[in-house]
Amino acid sequence: MNIKVKRIALIKALQKALKARLDGKAAFDKAEKAYKEEVVAFEAKILEAVANGKVKVTSVSINNWRYNDEVRASIEVVLPKSWKNPERTDTPSFSTHQIAELENAIAILNISDEEFVSASTYKSVSQYIS
């Protein structure tokens, strides 16, 4: 059995899949940036509360490493129940490898002047179309 797929139709399907992944990656990057900003603000709020004596310190540990001049301290505190810890959203991440594969496949197919692509060519990129 010899199956052929129209090259232009395959390019359009790959471009659609690429756009979906790029949009998904942009949404993930935006959500991740917002999450990191929330974490920084939350940590600053905790430090301010410790400095002002508004939270209970439950333990303090000091680490003095032999080959390092730095002295590090860790402080454990009990936060009020009303404080909400920042949470990551369930936005899926998209592999930059998949994006690069799609871009490469589209570029290669655009170079060709054949009307159809072989079944093996279609099979090699079909995992990205859906």
Beta strands, then each sheet from edge to edge (+ up, - down):
strand 1: 4-6
strand 2: 56-64
strand 3: 71-78
strand 4: 116-118
sheet 1: 1+ 4-
sheet 2: 2+ 3-
end
